[in-house]
Amino acid sequence: MYSLNCKGTLIDLSTPRVMGIINVTPDSFYDGGKTMAIRDILVQAEQMLQQGATFLDIGGYSSRPGADDVSETDELERVLPAIEAILREFPKALISIDSFRSKIARKAVAHGACMVNDISGGHMDKEMIKTVAGLQVPYVAMHMRGTPQTMTQHTNYHQVTRDVLHYFSKIISEANKAGINDLIADPGFGFSKTRTQNFTLMNELELFQQLEIPLLVGISRKSMIYKTLGVSAKEALNGTTALHSIALLKGVHLLRVHDVKEAMECVRLVSELSDAQ
């Protein structure tokens, strides 16, 4: 079974883990603007940790379709104070930095982050793979084509699951050559994929086990859920829970979520089901 080395502590993934999302952005699709103030960030961090989150994922660049570009300076000014404040209040918290920029990753780790979560898998910053290898932290590489501004134009696949698996085979090779020890694959639900393609990926998620690395899924309150159900993102928790359960049954190791309590309940119930076999 897999484990991740975070600050010298091995995080066992034999039971799936939950990563809580803390967006310090004004325009994220679900919670934009809710956690810009440090006091609000700390309230959310405390709640997520108490509810069982293993990781807190801090992001200062909205990756929703068509989101505005953000300068490196602005991104740093958003994420570094958040990381510092959380670790000052909760020294044992394990923080992931959600960024595709190697400079942000490097500075965030210097300020206490212990994981890098990159929506572009190193494709938007050619220094990222080398940087993460030097930092010796776990690296989440996500599948996306284009950029957040252009990704909806890049949904033409021969066969979406096979194409995404091929993408990861190349990243695994590159990461191994660079010396990254802990690589996690994220299929990129909602990124450069149609709603039908998202459900195809979900249906075939067990095929990602052939990569022989941990698998992270981020589907929390996304449009594949709320557009299918004809509701809003705010009303998509029940649908999120349903797909989280399916993802866990198909072998996912990490859930990246807005709602930690409900995700932890999925983990507990599916784990109980697995133990009963």
C-alpha positions in Angstrom: 0.0 0.0 0.0 1.1 3.6 -0.6 2.3 6.2 1.9 3.5 9.8 1.6 6.5 11.4 3.3 5.4 14.7 4.7 7.9 16.5 6.9 9.5 13.2 7.8 6.1 11.7 8.8 4.8 8.8 6.7 1.1 9.2 5.9 -0.4 5.8 5.4 -2.9 5.7 2.5 -4.2 2.2 3.2 -7.3 4.1 4.5 -8.2 6.9 2.1 -7.4 10.5 3.2 -9.3 13.7 2.9 -7.8 17.0 1.7 -9.8 20.1 2.7 -9.9 23.0 0.2 -9.1 26.5 1.4 -9.4 29.0 -1.5 -7.9 32.4 -0.8 -9.3 33.8 -4.0 -12.2 36.2 -4.7 -13.5 34.2 -7.7 -13.4 30.4 -7.1 -16.5 28.8 -8.5 -18.0 27.7 -5.2 -16.4 29.6 -2.3 -14.8 32.6 -3.9 -14.2 35.4 -1.5 -15.3 33.5 1.6 -11.8 33.0 3.1 -9.8 36.1 2.2 -9.4 37.3 5.7 -7.0 35.5 8.0 -9.6 35.0 10.8 -11.9 33.3 8.3 -9.1 31.1 7.0 -8.3 30.0 10.6 -11.9 29.2 11.3 -12.2 27.1 8.2 -8.8 25.4 8.9 -9.8 24.5 12.5 -13.1 23.1 11.4 -11.6 21.0 8.7 -8.9 19.6 10.9 -11.4 18.8 13.7 -13.6 17.0 11.2 -10.7 14.8 10.1 -8.9 16.4 7.2 -5.3 15.1 6.8 -4.3 17.9 4.4 -5.3 21.5 3.8 -4.9 22.6 0.2 -4.3 26.3 0.0 -4.8 28.0 -3.4 -4.5 31.6 -4.5 -5.3 31.2 -8.2 -8.8 30.3 -9.3 -8.7 27.6 -11.9 -12.4 27.7 -12.8 -13.1 27.9 -16.6 -12.3 31.3 -17.9 -10.9 32.6 -14.6 -8.8 35.8 -14.6 -5.1 35.4 -14.7 -3.4 36.3 -11.4 0.2 37.6 -11.1 2.8 35.7 -9.1 3.0 38.6 -6.7 -0.7 38.6 -6.0 -0.7 34.8 -5.6 2.1 34.9 -3.1 0.4 37.7 -1.2 -2.6 35.5 -0.9 -1.1 32.1 0.0 1.9 32.9 2.2 0.1 34.7 5.0 -2.5 31.9 5.0 0.1 29.2 5.3 2.0 31.1 8.1 -1.2 31.8 10.0 -2.4 28.2 9.9 0.9 26.8 11.0 1.2 29.3 13.7 -2.2 28.3 15.1 -2.0 24.6 14.1 1.7 23.6 14.0 1.1 20.0 13.0 -1.2 20.8 10.0 -0.1 19.3 6.7 -0.5 22.0 4.1 -0.6 21.5 0.3 0.1 24.4 -2.0 -2.2 24.5 -5.0 -0.2 26.2 -7.7 1.2 25.5 -11.1 4.1 28.0 -10.6 7.5 26.7 -9.4 8.3 29.9 -7.6 5.1 29.8 -5.6 5.7 26.1 -4.8 9.3 26.8 -3.6 8.3 29.8 -1.4 5.2 28.0 0.0 7.4 25.0 1.0 9.9 27.4 2.6 7.0 28.8 4.7 5.9 25.3 5.8 3.9 23.6 3.1 4.7 20.0 2.7 3.0 19.1 -0.7 2.6 20.6 -4.1 -0.7 20.3 -6.0 -0.2 21.3 -9.7 -3.3 21.5 -12.0 -1.0 21.4 -15.0 1.3 18.5 -14.1 4.3 20.6 -14.8 3.2 21.7 -18.3 2.5 25.4 -17.4 5.9 25.9 -15.7 8.8 23.8 -17.1 10.7 24.3 -13.9 8.1 22.7 -11.7 9.2 19.0 -11.9 12.8 19.9 -11.2 11.7 22.2 -8.4 9.5 19.6 -6.6 12.3 17.0 -6.9 14.7 19.4 -5.2 12.1 20.2 -2.5 11.6 16.5 -1.9 7.8 16.8 -1.2 4.9 14.8 -2.5 3.6 16.1 -5.8 0.0 15.9 -7.1 0.1 16.1 -10.9 -3.3 16.8 -12.5 -4.4 16.2 -16.1 -5.4 19.3 -18.0 -5.1 20.6 -21.5 -4.4 24.2 -22.2 -4.9 26.7 -19.3 -7.9 27.6 -17.1 -8.6 30.3 -19.6 -8.6 28.0 -22.7 -9.3 24.5 -21.3 -12.9 24.3 -22.5 -11.5 24.4 -26.1 -9.4 21.3 -25.6 -11.9 18.4 -25.1 -11.2 16.4 -28.3 -10.0 13.0 -27.2 -9.6 9.7 -29.1 -10.6 7.9 -25.9 -10.6 10.1 -22.8 -9.5 7.5 -20.2 -6.8 6.0 -22.4 -5.5 9.4 -23.3 -5.3 10.6 -19.7 -3.5 7.4 -18.7 -1.0 8.0 -21.5 -0.5 11.5 -20.2 0.3 10.1 -16.7 2.7 7.5 -18.1 4.8 10.3 -19.4 4.7 12.3 -16.2 5.6 9.3 -14.2 8.7 8.8 -16.3 9.7 12.4 -16.1 9.1 12.5 -12.3 11.2 9.4 -11.8 14.1 10.7 -13.8 14.0 14.0 -11.8 13.9 12.2 -8.5 10.4 12.8 -7.2 9.7 10.1 -4.6 6.0 10.7 -3.9 3.9 11.3 -7.1 0.0 11.4 -7.0 -2.2 11.3 -10.1 -5.3 13.5 -10.3 -7.4 12.8 -13.5 -8.6 16.4 -13.5 -12.4 16.1 -13.4 -13.9 19.3 -14.9 -10.6 20.3 -16.6 -10.7 20.2 -20.4 -13.4 17.6 -20.3 -17.0 17.5 -21.2 -19.6 16.3 -18.7 -19.9 13.0 -20.6 -16.1 12.6 -20.6 -16.1 13.3 -16.8 -18.5 10.4 -16.2 -16.6 8.1 -18.6 -13.5 8.8 -16.4 -15.4 8.1 -13.2 -16.8 4.9 -14.7 -13.3 3.7 -15.6 -11.5 5.1 -12.6 -10.3 1.7 -11.5 -8.1 1.6 -14.6 -5.8 4.2 -13.0 -4.6 1.6 -10.5 -2.3 0.3 -13.3 -0.2 3.5 -12.9 0.9 2.1 -9.5 0.8 5.5 -7.8 -1.8 7.0 -5.4 -4.9 8.5 -7.0 -6.5 11.8 -5.9 -10.0 12.8 -7.1 -11.4 16.4 -6.9 -15.0 16.4 -7.8 -16.4 18.4 -4.9 -19.5 20.4 -6.0 -18.3 20.5 -9.6 -20.5 21.2 -12.7 -20.6 17.5 -13.7 -22.7 17.1 -10.5 -24.8 20.3 -10.3 -25.5 20.6 -14.1 -26.5 16.9 -14.3 -28.8 17.3 -11.3 -30.1 20.7 -12.4 -29.1 22.4 -9.1 -26.5 25.0 -8.1 -23.0 24.3 -6.7 -24.4 25.2 -3.2 -27.0 22.4 -3.6 -24.5 19.8 -4.9 -23.3 18.2 -1.6 -25.5 15.2 -1.9 -24.4 14.5 -5.4 -20.8 15.0 -4.4 -21.2 12.5 -1.6 -22.7 9.9 -4.1 -19.7 10.3 -6.4 -17.2 10.3 -3.6 -18.5 6.9 -2.5 -18.2 5.5 -6.1 -14.6 6.9 -6.4 -13.6 5.3 -3.1 -15.1 1.9 -4.2 -12.9 2.2 -7.3 -9.7 2.6 -5.3 -9.1 6.3 -4.8 -6.7 7.2 -2.1 -7.3 11.0 -1.6 -10.5 13.1 -1.8 -10.0 16.8 -2.3 -13.2 18.4 -0.9 -15.0 21.5 0.3 -17.0 19.5 2.9 -14.7 17.4 5.1 -17.2 15.9 7.5 -19.3 14.4 4.8 -16.3 13.1 2.9 -14.9 11.5 6.1 -18.3 9.7 6.5 -17.9 8.3 3.0 -14.4 7.1 3.8 -15.6 5.4 7.1 -18.6 3.7 5.5 -16.7 2.5 2.4 -13.8 1.3 4.6 -16.2 -0.6 6.8 -17.7 -2.2 3.6 -14.2 -3.2 2.4 -13.3 -4.7 5.8 -16.5 -6.9 5.8 -15.4 -8.6 2.6 
